[in-house]
């Protein structure tokens, strides 16, 4: 956990505590749904990471995005693997990404967005949001058409890095820390002392570089989004529609599926 929070995150600040929550599992005979993973469905005795309806594959999942996170969190590789499998399915014409996330790790984010954009060149992929698609999740979806429910939260375009130090507490407890290192910045971000000016500048430079990359990706794919709307804030989808962050509004997932099926029929 300390490793996660001491590295830059594309994460909504209001949901940073999501990293500290448990991820209970809910199971049924035909569904396996860890709260923070891709939901799997049993079809003809085989498990697949999406359900289908009239040629539409729906990939469903929720959680904080991480790279190689195992059972905890929403794994970037699991997302791309599920979409790739749906794209390869000859019975699927359109893929809907029904993912809910406050964001997640910088590591793996850009690569996942690029992979999803490439897969969208093979079959239409639509992002659906009825809870939140913030920060890293928004990066992953922003090159795709995004349809949301009016109250869903989207955006939070920015980077956050949180460091906590316990120097005063350790001193009050009589605990001393001795560090032997080969480079001046080897223990950068250590919780037993305050960061130096050099370290603080390095952290901020890293965050600024990552933030610039995020904004650049958004403006490449959504050129009408204004710089003022990419300062880390999230928007209700009804407002985000006017800001160019999403492309349409529906009442729920069933409405989106009906619209997509109707369009395919014509």
Buried (B, 14 or more C-beta within 10 A) or exposed (E): EEEBBBBBBBBBBEBBEBBEEEBEEEEEEEEBBBBBBBBBBEEEEEEBBBBBEEBBBBBBBBBBBBBEBEEBBBBBBBBBBBBBBBBEBEEBBBBBBBBBBBBBBBBBBBEBBBBBBEBBEEBBBBBBBBBBBBBBBBBBBBBBBBBBBBEBBBBBBBBBBBBEBBEEEBEEEEEEEEEEEEEEEEBBBBBBBEBEEEBEEBBEEBBEEBBEBBBEBBBEBBEEBEEEBBEBBBBBBBBBBEBBBBBEBBEEBEEBBBBBBEEEEE
